[in-house]
Amino acid sequence: MPKPDVQEPNAAAQEIVSFAIGDQAFCFDIAHVLEIRGWTRTTSLPHAPDYVVGMMNLRGTVLPVLDLSQRLGLGRTDPGPRHVIIIARVDDRIVGFLVDAVSDIIMVREADLLPTPDVSSARTQAYIRGVYTIEDRLVRALDVHQVLPQEDTAVA
């Protein structure tokens, strides 16, 4: 019988969902994830930012779908059948994040989160909480609160 992973009492463990955007790996806390579904067409949303793919109806809830690649400055995604939408709850909002593929659900410790290198831009540091080393790859931990745009209270 395998020996369970013994963690220090102060080591906060959490599950993350890792996913791919192009050949790059990202993740966020699985506590935000409501479901993962295959790509479905969205309805365009006039005057939306360029990273908003559109909106979709999920069992009576209309929610925006954001292109994470475009939002992170990695280029626009041309969605197709191989892409997935991660439906997530961020505070009191439900949103879909378009990604290339979901890779794994992994148990990590907050203590294993390494800081984002100082050479990155302020914008990158706002979106990326840090980096996990998982096997032979670096997985960037997204701050979903920063990636999700703040609601604009001003009416144009």
Buried (B, 14 or more C-beta within 10 A) or exposed (E): EEEEEEEEEEEEEEEBBBBBBEEBBBBBBBEBBBEBEEBBEBEEBEEEEEBBBBBBEBEEEEBBBBBBBBBBEBEEBEBEEEBBBBBBEBEEEBBBBBBBEBBEEBEBBEEEBEEBEEEEEEEBBBBBBBBBEBEEEEBBBBBBBBBBEEEEEEEE
